[in-house]
Amino acid sequence: MRHMPLASLALATLLALGSLPLHAADETKDAPKAQSDKGDKDKDKNEKSDEQPTPADRTVVTKHSVRVGNRTISYQATAGRMLIRDDKGKPTVSFFYVAYTADGGKGGKRPVTFFYNGGPGSSSMWLHMGSYGPVRVANDGDKPIPPAPYRFVPNEYSLLDKSDLVFIDAPGTGYSQLVGKTEGKDVWGVDQDADAFTRFISRWVSTNNRWNSPKFLFGESYGTTRSAVLVKSLQEKGMEFNGVVLMSSILDFTVAAPGIDHGYIVNLPTEAAIAWYHNKVPNKPADIGAFLAEVRRFASGEYTLALSKGDNLDPAEADRVANQMSRYLGLSPQYIKEANLRIGPSRFRKELLRDQRLTVGRLDGRFQGIDPDAAGETPDGDTASDAITGAFVATFNQYVATELKFTEDRPYLPNNYAAIGKNWDWKRKKNGGWLQATYVGDDLGDAMRRNPHLKVFSANGYYDLATPFYATEFDLSHLGLEPAERKNITYGFYPSGHMIYIDQQSLQQSKADLSRFYDDAAP
């Protein structure tokens, strides 16, 4: 983005003042005023040139219908821009969104759900074109999507039968853009981001007269982090929510810190699930659910105890633990011991199918890829992401332009990780100090205590190494809730990865689970 350093602005001002005659008293009275006016105009011009353009709010409305279950739903799609402002009234972000509202909406009392992806630095394209909107990318589960021409099809598993749907691109992603004098540091951070979304949702609700509608937040990946902060932020502004859907959650980022063993513990069941899927588990059990229940018990018991001993672990105990891990992970006990019993996701992805010169995906461990260096320690990329990205980007651009009739003279940014991710402010002010490693479970816990009716649904893919399901179970069981409040949290587990919905069986099952959740949260 463009901005003028303060030193440059000061220099420009001094130069403008320097254009005044040295002996101003010797000039006519009108001369200094003329020079002053010129200086003010130059200053205004410089300040305006420092500003990013501010697009006007606009909407494009189209009419459609989709068959969901046994119903044909007629609906309106509104693709548009909506501006938010700071407390001083200055424009900060022009949000791009697409809202789907069913015809005959019960006088504004129909539920509405706000969707967003994560990153940070991702647009909402993934949820928009893959999950519960009225259309979805045609795909084949755990295989790469065939080459173009790609297809998008009516989505019989849409949530439009339960709720109106609003898909939102985060600032700096998709078509959402920073405007005026807004800089990345103003919106790219845990709390800054939540503030921007708070302002957008508040304005959208007011503009569309939806204050009395049952409301839901639906975030995926970092979007779950956002939801935990956002539901509390909106609550503090007087807006309560009926439910929060956490898909592929991450509420605690401290697990990635060096020297912290917790990450290895919560990753173990997911690694075991992936080994099970690829038939690397000796005497493979038929029931993955029962198998993973056993792995969970081992991870939280014997494995946790062994890691807690650090360098003091007895060699005999290390052998026992390594042998048991080998039975779960399909890796050799020797390799596990050489890794000090700590098999991180990258090592696991490279080692599991090394004998076949294959790696497995991070977002979805069912996918297989080939690295140029079969002897390497970590994979070169993520084959799961490679398998679907091109199809999602192409179909989204085609769909928005041809079906929603919304076009822009700037490219749509499916992600902006390079700019946003590396400049993200993870710091948070907590209890009078600064928390450097982000943890947002306490925000969600606070919101649930303040609103005893707030329901939470946690959707998890067994084969997701980006946000392991056991980490989510751990985090949601450590919110400090009373038994009555804990009953408001329900779970779904699916034979899929990070993007649960790309697997059709999981999409169908998760839609059924979500339907029950919505019926309970907004009866």
C-alpha positions in Angstrom: 0.0 0.0 0.0 1.1 3.6 -0.5 1.8 5.9 2.3 4.1 8.9 2.9 6.6 8.6 5.8 6.3 11.4 8.4 9.7 12.6 7.5 8.7 13.1 3.9 5.5 14.9 4.9 7.5 17.2 7.2 10.0 17.9 4.4 7.1 18.7 2.0 5.7 21.1 4.5 9.0 22.8 5.0 9.5 23.2 1.3 6.1 24.7 1.0 6.9 27.2 3.7 10.3 27.8 2.2 8.6 29.2 -0.9 7.5 32.2 1.0 9.7 35.3 0.4 12.5 35.8 3.0 11.3 39.4 3.5 7.6 38.9 3.6 7.0 42.3 5.2 8.3 44.0 2.0 5.7 42.3 -0.1 2.1 43.4 -0.7 -0.5 42.1 1.8 -2.1 39.8 -0.7 1.1 38.0 -1.7 1.6 35.9 1.5 -2.1 34.8 1.5 -1.7 33.6 -2.1 1.4 31.7 -1.2 -0.3 30.3 1.9 -3.3 29.1 -0.2 -1.0 27.4 -2.6 0.9 25.7 0.3 -2.4 24.5 1.7 -3.5 23.1 -1.6 -0.2 21.4 -2.1 -0.5 19.9 1.3 -4.1 18.7 0.7 -2.9 17.2 -2.6 -0.1 15.3 -1.0 -2.4 14.0 1.7 -5.0 12.9 -0.8 -2.4 11.2 -3.0 -1.5 9.2 0.1 -5.0 7.7 0.4 -6.2 4.5 -1.2 -9.4 4.7 -3.3 -12.6 4.2 -1.4 -15.1 2.3 -3.6 -18.8 3.2 -3.2 -21.1 0.8 -1.6 -23.0 -1.2 -4.3 -25.0 -4.3 -4.6 -25.9 -6.6 -7.5 -29.1 -8.7 -6.9 -30.0 -11.8 -8.8 -32.8 -14.4 -8.4 -32.3 -18.2 -8.2 -33.7 -21.4 -6.8 -32.1 -24.6 -5.5 -33.5 -28.0 -4.4 -32.4 -28.9 -0.8 -33.7 -32.2 0.4 -37.3 -32.4 -0.6 -37.7 -28.6 -0.9 -37.2 -26.2 -3.8 -36.0 -22.9 -2.2 -36.3 -19.6 -4.2 -33.8 -17.1 -3.0 -32.1 -13.8 -3.7 -28.3 -13.5 -4.1 -26.8 -10.1 -3.2 -23.2 -9.6 -4.1 -21.9 -6.3 -2.9 -19.5 -4.0 -1.2 -20.1 -2.5 2.2 -17.9 0.2 3.8 -17.0 0.3 7.5 -15.6 3.3 9.3 -13.5 3.8 12.5 -14.7 5.7 15.6 -13.8 9.0 13.9 -16.0 8.3 10.9 -13.1 7.7 8.6 -13.5 4.8 6.1 -11.2 1.8 6.8 -12.3 -1.2 4.8 -14.6 -1.9 1.9 -15.9 -5.4 2.5 -17.0 -7.7 -0.3 -19.8 -10.2 0.6 -22.4 -12.4 -0.9 -25.7 -12.8 0.9 -28.2 -15.5 0.1 -31.7 -14.8 1.5 -34.6 -17.2 1.0 -37.9 -15.7 -0.2 -40.6 -15.3 2.4 -38.2 -14.8 5.3 -40.6 -14.6 8.3 -40.4 -10.9 8.6 -36.8 -10.7 9.5 -36.9 -13.5 12.1 -35.3 -16.1 9.9 -31.8 -17.2 11.0 -28.8 -15.7 9.4 -25.3 -17.2 9.4 -22.0 -15.3 8.7 -19.3 -17.4 7.0 -15.5 -16.8 6.7 -12.4 -18.8 6.2 -9.1 -18.4 8.0 -5.4 -18.1 7.1 -5.0 -15.5 8.3 -5.1 -14.3 4.7 -7.8 -16.4 3.1 -10.9 -15.3 1.4 -14.2 -17.0 2.0 -14.0 -18.7 -1.4 -13.5 -22.2 0.1 -16.6 -22.2 2.3 -18.5 -20.4 -0.4 -17.9 -22.8 -3.2 -17.4 -26.0 -1.2 -19.6 -26.2 1.8 -23.2 -25.2 2.4 -24.0 -22.4 -0.1 -26.5 -22.9 -2.9 -23.8 -24.1 -5.3 -20.6 -26.2 -4.9 -17.6 -27.3 -6.9 -18.1 -30.8 -8.3 -15.4 -33.0 -6.8 -14.5 -36.6 -6.0 -13.5 -36.7 -2.4 -9.9 -37.8 -1.8 -8.8 -37.5 -5.4 -7.5 -34.4 -7.3 -10.3 -32.6 -9.1 -10.2 -33.4 -12.9 -8.8 -30.7 -15.2 -10.8 -27.8 -16.7 -13.5 -27.3 -17.6 -14.5 -27.5 -14.0 -18.1 -27.6 -12.9 -20.2 -26.1 -10.1 -23.5 -27.8 -9.4 -26.6 -27.1 -7.3 -25.9 -28.0 -3.7 -28.5 -30.3 -2.3 -26.7 -30.1 1.1 -27.0 -26.3 1.4 -27.9 -24.8 4.7 -30.3 -22.4 3.0 -33.2 -24.5 4.2 -32.2 -23.6 7.8 -30.7 -20.1 7.5 -29.9 -17.1 5.3 -26.1 -17.2 4.5 -23.6 -14.3 4.3 -20.1 -15.1 3.0 -17.5 -12.4 3.9 -14.0 -11.8 2.6 -11.6 -10.7 5.2 -9.8 -7.3 4.7 -7.2 -7.6 2.0 -8.6 -10.9 0.6 -11.0 -11.6 -2.2 -12.5 -8.3 -3.3 -12.3 -6.8 0.2 -9.8 -3.9 0.3 -8.3 -1.4 2.7 -9.3 2.1 1.9 -8.4 5.7 2.8 -5.3 5.8 5.0 -5.8 2.4 6.5 -2.7 0.3 6.8 -2.2 -3.4 7.3 -1.4 -2.9 11.0 -4.8 -1.3 11.5 -6.7 -4.5 10.5 -4.3 -7.4 10.3 -4.1 -8.7 13.8 -6.2 -10.9 16.2 -8.1 -8.0 17.8 -7.9 -5.6 14.9 -9.5 -8.2 12.6 -12.2 -9.0 15.1 -13.0 -5.2 15.3 -13.3 -4.9 11.6 -15.7 -7.9 11.4 -17.7 -6.6 14.3 -18.2 -3.3 12.5 -19.2 -5.1 9.2 -21.6 -7.5 10.8 -23.2 -4.7 12.9 -23.7 -2.6 9.8 -25.0 -5.5 7.7 -27.5 -6.4 10.4 -28.7 -2.8 10.8 -28.9 -2.2 7.0 -30.9 -5.3 6.4 -33.1 -5.1 9.5 -31.9 -8.4 11.0 -31.4 -7.4 14.6 -34.2 -9.8 15.8 -33.0 -12.7 13.6 -31.4 -15.7 15.2 -27.7 -15.3 14.4 -24.8 -17.8 13.9 -21.1 -17.4 13.2 -19.4 -20.1 11.0 -15.6 -20.0 10.8 -13.1 -22.5 9.4 -9.5 -22.8 10.5 -8.3 -19.4 11.7 -11.9 -18.4 11.2 -12.6 -20.4 14.4 -10.0 -18.2 16.2 -11.8 -15.2 14.8 -15.2 -16.5 15.9 -14.1 -17.0 19.5 -13.0 -13.3 19.7 -15.8 -12.0 17.5 -18.7 -13.6 19.4 -17.5 -11.9 22.6 -16.8 -8.6 20.8 -20.3 -8.5 19.3 -21.7 -9.5 22.6 -20.1 -6.5 24.2 -21.8 -4.4 21.6 -25.2 -5.8 22.5 -25.5 -8.4 19.8 -26.1 -12.0 21.1 -25.7 -15.1 19.0 -27.7 -18.4 19.0 -24.8 -20.5 17.8 -21.2 -20.7 16.7 -19.9 -23.4 14.3 -16.2 -24.2 14.6 -15.0 -26.1 11.6 -11.4 -27.4 11.9 -10.6 -25.4 15.0 -7.5 -23.7 16.3 -8.0 -21.8 19.6 -4.5 -22.2 21.0 -1.3 -21.3 19.1 1.1 -22.0 21.9 1.3 -25.7 20.9 3.7 -24.8 18.0 6.3 -23.2 20.3 9.7 -25.0 20.7 10.0 -27.2 23.8 6.3 -27.6 24.1 5.3 -31.3 24.0 1.5 -30.8 23.9 1.5 -30.5 20.1 2.9 -34.0 19.7 0.3 -35.4 22.0 -2.7 -33.8 20.3 -1.3 -34.7 16.8 -0.9 -38.4 17.6 -4.5 -39.5 17.0 -4.7 -37.7 13.7 -1.5 -39.3 12.5 -2.9 -42.6 13.6 -6.0 -42.0 11.6 -4.0 -41.2 8.5 -1.9 -44.4 9.0 -5.1 -46.3 9.3 -6.5 -44.8 6.1 -3.4 -45.8 4.1 -3.4 -49.4 5.6 -0.1 -48.9 7.5 -1.6 -50.0 10.8 -0.7 -53.6 11.6 -3.8 -55.7 12.1 -5.9 -52.8 11.1 -9.1 -52.5 13.1 -12.3 -52.3 11.1 -13.8 -49.5 13.2 -11.8 -46.2 13.0 -13.9 -44.7 15.8 -13.0 -47.4 18.3 -9.3 -47.4 17.1 -9.0 -43.6 17.7 -10.6 -43.9 21.1 -7.8 -46.2 22.0 -5.2 -43.9 20.6 -6.6 -41.0 22.5 -6.3 -42.9 25.8 -2.7 -43.8 25.0 -1.9 -40.2 24.0 -3.3 -38.7 27.2 -1.9 -41.4 29.4 1.3 -43.3 28.8 2.5 -41.1 26.0 2.0 -37.8 28.0 3.7 -39.3 31.0 6.7 -40.4 28.9 7.1 -37.0 27.3 6.8 -35.3 30.6 10.0 -37.0 31.8 12.0 -35.4 29.1 15.7 -36.5 29.2 15.0 -38.5 32.3 12.9 -41.1 30.5 14.1 -44.6 31.2 15.3 -46.4 28.0 13.1 -49.4 28.7 10.0 -47.2 29.0 11.1 -45.4 25.8 11.2 -48.7 24.0 7.7 -49.6 25.2 6.3 -46.3 24.1 8.0 -46.4 20.7 6.7 -49.9 20.1 3.2 -48.9 20.9 3.5 -45.8 18.7 4.8 -48.0 15.9 1.6 -50.1 16.1 -0.5 -46.9 15.8 1.5 -45.0 13.2 3.0 -47.6 11.0 6.5 -46.2 11.5 9.5 -48.2 12.7 10.2 -48.1 16.4 13.8 -47.2 15.6 12.7 -44.1 13.6 10.4 -43.1 16.4 13.2 -43.4 19.0 15.6 -41.5 16.8 13.0 -38.7 16.8 12.8 -38.8 20.6 9.2 -40.1 20.5 8.2 -36.8 18.9 6.8 -37.2 15.4 5.7 -33.8 14.1 3.3 -33.5 11.2 5.9 -32.7 8.6 8.1 -35.7 9.5 5.1 -38.0 9.6 3.8 -36.8 6.2 7.2 -37.6 4.6 7.9 -40.9 6.4 4.6 -42.7 6.3 4.7 -43.7 2.6 8.4 -43.1 2.0 8.8 -46.7 0.9 6.5 -45.9 -2.0 8.2 -42.5 -2.7 5.0 -40.8 -1.7 4.1 -38.0 0.8 0.7 -37.3 2.3 -1.2 -34.1 2.6 -1.3 -31.6 5.5 -4.8 -30.3 5.0 -6.1 -33.8 4.2 -3.8 -36.8 4.9 -5.8 -39.0 2.4 -4.1 -37.2 -0.5 -0.8 -38.5 -1.9 1.9 -36.6 -3.7 5.4 -37.0 -5.1 8.4 -35.0 -4.0 11.5 -34.6 -6.2 13.6 -35.7 -3.2 12.4 -38.9 -1.8 15.2 -38.8 0.9 14.1 -35.5 2.3 13.0 -34.8 5.8 9.9 -32.8 5.1 7.5 -32.5 2.1 8.0 -29.8 -0.5 4.4 -28.7 -0.4 0.8 -29.8 0.3 -0.6 -32.2 -2.2 -4.1 -31.8 -0.7 -4.1 -28.1 -1.4 -2.6 -28.6 -4.9 -5.4 -31.1 -5.7 -8.3 -28.6 -5.4 -7.1 -25.0 -5.5 -7.2 -24.5 -9.3 -10.8 -25.8 -9.5 -12.0 -23.6 -6.7 -10.4 -20.4 -8.0 -11.7 -21.0 -11.6 -15.2 -21.9 -10.6 -15.6 -19.0 -8.1 -14.5 -16.4 -10.6 -16.8 -17.9 -13.3 -19.7 -18.2 -10.9 -19.5 -14.7 -9.5 -19.2 -13.1 -12.9 -21.8 -15.2 -14.8 -24.3 -16.1 -12.2 -24.1 -13.3 -9.7 -23.3 -10.7 -12.3 -20.7 -9.0 -10.1 -17.5 -7.9 -11.8 -14.6 -5.7 -10.7 -11.6 -4.1 -12.5 -9.2 -5.8 -10.0 -8.4 -9.5 -9.5 -10.0 -11.5 -6.9 -7.5 -12.6 -4.3 -8.3 -16.2 -3.1 -5.6 -15.7 -0.5 -3.1 -13.0 0.4 -0.8 -14.9 2.8 2.3 -13.2 1.6 1.1 -9.8 2.7 -1.2 -10.6 5.6 0.3 -13.7 7.1 3.8 -12.3 7.6 2.5 -9.0 8.9 -0.2 -10.5 11.3 -0.2 -9.1 14.8 -0.6 -12.0 17.2 -0.2 -10.0 20.4 -3.2 -9.6 22.7 -3.5 -7.5 25.8 -4.7 -9.8 28.6 -4.9 -9.2 32.4 -2.8 -6.1 32.3 0.0 -7.6 30.1 0.7 -8.7 26.6 0.1 -12.3 25.5 2.6 -13.0 22.7 1.3 -16.5 21.7 -2.4 -16.3 20.8 -4.9 -18.1 22.9 -8.7 -17.4 22.4 -10.4 -20.2 24.4 -11.0 -17.8 27.2 -12.9 -15.4 24.9 -15.2 -18.2 23.8 -15.6 -19.4 27.4 -16.5 -15.9 28.6 -19.1 -15.6 25.8 -20.7 -18.9 26.8 -20.8 -17.9 30.5 -22.4 -14.6 29.7 -25.0 -16.2 27.4 -26.2 -19.5 28.7 -28.2 -20.1 25.5 -25.1 -19.9 23.2 -24.6 -23.2 21.4 -21.3 -24.4 19.9 -20.9 -27.1 17.3 -17.4 -28.4 16.6 -16.9 -30.1 13.2 -13.7 -32.1 12.8 -12.0 -34.1 10.1 -10.1 -37.2 11.1 -7.4 -36.7 8.5 -6.7 -33.0 9.2 -3.1 -32.4 10.2 -3.5 -28.6 10.1 -6.0 -28.5 13.0 -6.0 -31.9 14.7 -9.3 -33.0 16.2 -7.8 -34.0 19.5 -6.4 -30.6 20.0 -9.9 -29.2 19.6 -11.3 -31.7 22.1 -8.7 -30.7 24.6 -9.2 -26.9 24.1 -13.0 -27.1 24.3 -12.8 -29.2 27.5 -10.6 -26.5 29.1 -12.9 -23.4 28.8 -13.7 -23.4 32.5 -17.4 -24.1 32.0 -19.9 -25.6 34.4 -21.7 -28.9 33.5 -24.8 -27.0 32.3 -22.7 -24.9 30.0 -20.6 -27.8 28.7 -23.8 -29.4 27.4 -24.0 -26.5 24.9 -21.0 -27.9 23.1 -21.6 -30.7 20.6 -19.2 -32.4 18.2 -19.1 -34.0 14.7 -16.3 -36.2 13.4 -16.0 -37.0 9.8 -13.8 -39.2 7.5 -12.4 -36.2 5.8 -9.7 -33.5 6.2 -9.4 -29.8 7.0 -12.1 -28.9 4.4 -14.6 -31.5 5.6 -17.0 -30.7 2.8 -14.8 -31.8 -0.1 -15.7 -35.4 0.8 -19.3 -35.9 -0.3 -20.1 -38.5 2.5 -18.8 -36.0 5.1 -20.7 -33.2 3.5 -24.0 -35.1 3.7 -23.3 -36.3 7.3 -22.2 -32.8 8.4 -25.3 -31.2 6.9 -27.5 -33.6 8.9 -25.6 -32.8 12.1 -25.8 -29.1 11.4 -29.6 -29.3 10.8 -30.1 -30.7 14.2 -27.8 -28.1 15.7 -29.7 -25.2 14.1 -33.1 -26.7 15.2 -31.8 -26.9 18.7 -30.2 -23.4 18.8 -33.0 -21.6 17.0 -36.1 -23.7 17.5 
